[in-house]
Amino acid sequence: MEMQKTAIVFILLLFVGVFSYSQEPSKVKGSQKVDNPLSVQKISFKGLSKVPEDMLRSIVQTRIGQEIDPDRLSKDIKNLYKDTGLFSDIMVDVETAEDGGLNVIFNVKESPKIEGQINIIGNEKIKFGKIKEAITLKPGEIYNQRLSWRSEQSILQLYKEKGYYLASVKAYTDLNPEANIVSVTFEVNEGERIKIQEINLYGNEGVSSEKLRKKIKTRVGKRFDEAIFEEDLTRLLTFYQDNGYAQSKLVKH
């Protein structure tokens, strides 16, 4: 909200400057002034090293020929942060163009580059190589918070598939601001493996629990597998529907 307020004040001040400027003859030889002193004449990006400019142009909604809009610029900044995850800072400057109108400059600071190997600690049940395959962050690339979160979720999924539903994963970064590089470590807390102690069935007056248990693959004493459990629910629902219970429903607890 503070950023938007600042932009509005800036544009209002700029309007005064543009208006004053428009009263004077153009000092640029051969130039022709635009009809609307608040229209965007040029959009540029400064501070790019690894991020392609074309990608950013496809994200921002500000266009050449449009009248400057503080709300739109504010949304552009938010979208650049959200859609790329590649910047640690974004600011917008609006300057008077030589032939009238306005130049919009997005000043960006790219997030730090990942330095060295990505570290993984706390893993005993799943090998380093397997976890590394689930990590979408890569050494030498720009650190991306969104990819970091996705990597955490991918690692958690590996543990769920092995029955470790209490596992947790957290990515930590160590930034060197002078070199603009960062080291990344994924810390794993594996927790205990979840095994099934009991399977209870309720509301099955028309069919015995013993018969229903024979229809499912989930077993007491085995590790819990969410995918198999979901398949079991489908099997039970299909069984009921095939036996005349068209309105049957299954509720898991």
C-alpha positions in Angstrom: 0.0 0.0 0.0 2.9 2.3 0.8 4.5 1.7 -2.6 1.3 2.5 -4.4 0.8 5.8 -2.4 4.4 6.8 -3.2 3.8 6.1 -6.9 0.7 8.2 -7.0 2.4 11.2 -5.4 5.3 10.8 -7.8 3.1 10.8 -10.9 1.2 13.9 -9.7 4.5 15.8 -9.2 5.7 14.5 -12.6 2.6 15.9 -14.2 3.5 19.4 -13.1 7.0 19.0 -14.5 5.7 17.7 -17.8 3.2 20.5 -18.1 5.9 23.1 -17.5 8.1 21.3 -20.0 5.4 21.2 -22.6 5.2 25.0 -22.6 8.6 25.3 -24.1 9.6 24.5 -27.7 11.3 21.1 -28.2 15.1 21.3 -27.9 15.6 18.0 -29.7 16.3 18.6 -33.3 13.8 16.9 -35.6 11.7 15.6 -32.8 7.9 15.8 -32.7 6.0 16.1 -29.4 3.3 13.6 -28.5 -0.3 14.6 -28.1 -0.6 13.3 -24.5 2.3 14.3 -22.2 1.3 11.4 -19.9 1.5 8.6 -22.4 4.3 6.0 -22.2 6.9 6.3 -24.9 9.5 3.8 -23.8 9.7 0.9 -21.4 13.1 -0.4 -20.3 14.7 -2.7 -17.7 17.9 -2.0 -15.8 20.0 -4.4 -13.7 19.4 -7.5 -15.7 22.2 -10.1 -15.9 20.7 -13.5 -16.3 17.0 -12.9 -16.6 15.8 -12.4 -20.3 14.2 -9.0 -20.9 11.6 -10.5 -23.2 10.2 -12.6 -20.4 9.7 -9.5 -18.3 8.0 -7.6 -21.1 5.5 -10.4 -21.4 4.6 -10.1 -17.7 4.1 -6.3 -17.3 0.8 -4.8 -18.4 2.1 -1.3 -19.0 2.3 -0.7 -22.7 3.8 2.0 -25.0 1.1 4.4 -26.0 -0.9 3.9 -22.8 -1.5 6.8 -20.3 0.7 6.3 -17.3 -1.2 4.5 -14.5 0.2 4.2 -11.0 -2.1 1.3 -10.1 -1.0 -0.6 -13.2 2.7 0.0 -12.4 2.1 -1.3 -8.8 0.5 -4.4 -10.3 3.5 -4.8 -12.7 5.9 -4.8 -9.7 3.8 -7.4 -7.8 3.6 -9.6 -10.9 7.3 -9.4 -11.6 7.9 -10.6 -8.1 5.2 -13.3 -8.1 5.6 -14.7 -11.6 9.4 -14.9 -11.7 10.6 -15.3 -8.1 13.9 -14.0 -9.5 14.3 -10.6 -7.9 15.1 -9.3 -4.5 14.2 -5.7 -5.3 12.2 -3.9 -8.0 11.7 -0.1 -8.3 10.1 2.0 -11.1 11.4 5.3 -12.3 9.2 7.5 -14.6 11.1 10.2 -16.6 10.1 12.8 -19.1 11.0 11.7 -22.7 12.9 14.1 -24.9 10.1 14.3 -27.4 7.3 14.5 -24.8 5.5 11.7 -23.0 7.1 9.4 -20.4 9.8 6.8 -20.2 9.2 3.9 -17.7 12.3 2.3 -16.2 12.1 -0.9 -14.1 15.2 -1.0 -11.9 15.6 -4.6 -10.8 18.0 -6.4 -8.5 18.3 -10.1 -9.4 18.3 -12.6 -6.6 21.7 -14.0 -5.7 23.2 -16.8 -7.7 23.4 -20.3 -6.1 27.0 -21.0 -5.3 28.5 -24.5 -5.0 26.6 -27.7 -4.4 23.2 -27.7 -2.8 23.5 -29.3 0.6 21.1 -31.8 2.2 21.3 -32.8 5.8 19.3 -35.0 8.1 18.4 -37.6 5.5 19.0 -41.3 6.5 16.1 -43.2 5.0 16.4 -41.7 1.5 19.7 -41.3 -0.3 21.2 -38.0 -1.2 21.0 -38.7 -5.0 17.3 -39.4 -4.8 16.6 -36.2 -2.9 18.8 -34.2 -5.2 16.7 -35.3 -8.2 13.6 -33.8 -6.5 15.3 -30.4 -6.1 14.6 -28.0 -8.9 17.1 -25.4 -7.7 20.4 -25.8 -9.6 23.9 -24.5 -8.7 24.9 -21.5 -10.8 21.3 -20.4 -11.4 19.5 -17.5 -9.7 18.0 -18.4 -6.4 14.2 -18.7 -6.8 12.0 -18.7 -3.7 9.2 -20.4 -5.5 11.4 -23.2 -6.8 12.8 -23.6 -3.3 9.3 -24.1 -1.9 8.5 -26.6 -4.7 11.6 -28.5 -3.9 10.6 -28.8 -0.2 7.2 -30.2 -1.3 8.9 -32.7 -3.7 11.2 -34.0 -1.0 8.2 -34.3 1.4 6.4 -36.4 -1.2 9.3 -38.8 -1.4 9.0 -39.3 2.3 5.3 -39.8 2.2 5.7 -42.5 -0.4 7.8 -44.4 2.1 5.3 -43.8 4.9 7.1 -40.9 6.6 4.1 -38.6 6.9 5.6 -36.8 9.9 8.7 -35.7 7.9 9.4 -32.0 7.6 11.8 -30.2 5.2 13.1 -26.6 5.4 15.4 -24.8 3.0 18.0 -22.4 4.5 20.1 -19.9 2.7 23.4 -18.2 3.5 23.8 -15.0 1.6 27.1 -13.3 0.6 25.7 -9.8 -0.2 29.0 -8.4 -1.6 29.3 -11.2 -4.2 25.5 -11.6 -4.5 25.8 -15.4 -4.1 24.0 -17.7 -1.8 24.5 -21.2 -0.5 21.4 -23.4 -0.1 20.9 -26.2 2.5 17.8 -28.4 2.8 17.4 -29.7 6.3 15.3 -32.9 6.7 13.6 -34.1 9.8 12.4 -37.6 8.9 10.2 -38.3 11.9 8.7 -41.7 12.5 7.3 -44.0 9.9 3.6 -44.3 10.0 2.1 -47.8 10.3 -1.6 -48.7 10.3 -2.8 -49.8 13.7 -6.5 -50.2 13.1 -9.0 -50.0 10.2 -12.6 -49.2 11.3 -15.7 -49.2 9.1 -18.9 -47.5 10.2 -22.4 -47.3 8.7 -22.1 -50.5 6.6 -25.3 -52.2 7.8 -25.9 -53.9 4.4 -22.4 -55.4 4.1 -20.2 -57.0 6.7 -16.9 -55.3 7.6 -15.1 -58.5 6.9 -16.3 -58.5 3.3 -15.4 -54.9 2.8 -11.9 -55.4 4.2 -11.3 -58.1 1.5 -12.0 -55.4 -1.1 -9.2 -53.1 0.0 -5.4 -53.3 -0.1 -4.7 -51.2 3.0 -3.7 -53.6 5.8 -3.1 -53.3 9.5 0.6 -53.4 10.3 1.6 -52.1 6.9 2.9 -48.6 6.2 0.2 -46.1 5.3 0.1 -45.3 1.6 -2.1 -42.4 0.6 -2.4 -43.4 -3.0 -3.5 -47.0 -2.1 -5.9 -45.6 0.4 -7.6 -43.4 -2.2 -7.8 -46.4 -4.5 -9.4 -48.4 -1.7 -12.1 -45.7 -1.3 -12.9 -45.9 -5.0 -13.1 -49.7 -4.8 -15.5 -49.6 -1.9 -17.7 -46.9 -3.5 -17.8 -48.9 -6.8 -18.7 -52.0 -4.9 -21.7 -50.3 -3.2 -22.9 -48.7 -6.4 -22.6 -52.1 -8.3 -24.8 -53.6 -5.6 -27.7 -51.2 -5.8 -26.5 -48.5 -3.5 -26.5 -45.7 -6.1 -26.6 -42.9 -3.5 -23.8 -44.3 -1.3 -21.0 -42.0 0.0 -17.7 -42.7 1.7 -16.3 -40.4 4.4 -12.7 -40.8 5.6 -11.6 -39.9 9.1 
